[in-house]
Amino acid sequence: MSSSTESRAAQLAGVNIAALVLATVVTGLRCFVRVRLLKAFGTDDWLMVSAALCFACYCSFSLSGVANGTGQHVENLSRESYATARKWWWYCYPSYAVTMTLTKLSITFFFRRIIVERVHKWILGITMATSIISCTVFFFACIFQCWPVSYFWNKYSQTGTCIPDQVVIALALLFSAINIITDFTFALMPAWIISHLAIRRKTKWALSLLMGLGCVASTAVVVRLPYMRLLASDDFLYDTVDVAIWSTVEQGMAITAGGLATLQPLLKIIAFKLGLRSHPSAPNNPSNYGNKIRLQENGISVRRSFTHKTEPFSPSHKTADDDQEALNLQPGAAGYSAMCYNTSQELLAIPTTGSDGDQPKDLEAGVASRDERDGIPAAYMPRSPPRLARFRSGNGS
């Protein structure tokens, strides 16, 4: 039996602050990676930022309730404080529903970038549709569970009606059951995808860690289930603290897991700075349009095309301002298009001048100065490594 002077306000406040700080930091790092490193801020990023803002509103409402009596026994509060605390609790209902909806939408759009199998797309679409419907029903059921709406927190000074507590609990349990199914689907779906991929063990471990965080958010819903019956308690503000705590954990972990999945480029840079990697990795993002990435190794320039069709290419000499070949990512592109005949989808720009600055007389036996089929200069056709060595040394024969 708990003492009438006992308070759980500090527990709820601590969880709210910790979850809010963690989610805010991860979301900020996500924005840094997408804006500064990849130059590609997509729909999933906008949705997750919106979810983080809604979560901040939720935490502010919850902390305002703590300041007015949430976590304390009803006999220790005045009627005004009790009504104010319940009012802030009511505000937490819609903000929770909106936060979870936006978070799952963001994760859905993120998965759409990487999945290609039709069955995965169907599962993702059905899961998202179910989540949206359940969150929408929960949103309106919580807002209009009493009429007038203010009767939820102002029962001492006005008259009104509310949905029976058992109906509210039944709806909450149904919503939680749907949440468990959809949350675990989102958390474990990557395991199905990566199980068919030939990737490094370290990458699999990293993805497993992210899935573990997603499962923490899903597990929070399971842990919260036994406490849902306390929504009908007469000592509402004290007995429902566990419901509030695990709801905060669910939202915070969902936003955190969704954000950590986008931080790989930043982690690679940090590993390079700490000496854990021998070289930094250039961001590999097909939506990184409008940027130039200069690549050069052993005197061979590499070009890739990001357009749907082969680009015309001219063998004109480089200018002083363009001493290196640049990779121009063009808008509206969906992927690579080969500008050569090898399987690597790379165009090898082989130097065409000798040590004396003259054009080699014989670039390669049997190869014309221009390819008759596609009009591509023969100097830009793939060649064997021995030939490349001779061309770089200035021997044209």
Secondary structure, 3 states (H helix, E strand, C coil): CCCCCCECHHHHHHHHHHHHHHHHHHHHHHHHHHHHHCCCCCHHHHHHHHHHHHHHHHHHHHHHHHHHCCCECHHHCCHHHHHHHHHHHHHHHHHHHHHHHHHHHHHHHHHHHHCCCHHHHHHHHHHHHHHHHHHHHHHHHHHCCEECHHHHCCCCCCCCEECCHHHHHHHHHHHHHHHHHHHHHHHHHHHHHHCCCCCCHHHHHHHHHHHHHHHHHHHHHHHHHHHHHHHHCCCHHHHCHHHHHHHHHHHHHHHHHHHHCCCHHHHHHHHHHCCCCCCCCCCCCCCCCCCEEECEECCEEEECECCCCCCCCCCCCCCCCCCCCEEECCCCCCCCECCCCCCCCCEEECCCCCCCCCCCCCCCCCCCCECCCCCCEHHHCCCCHHHHHHHHHCCCC
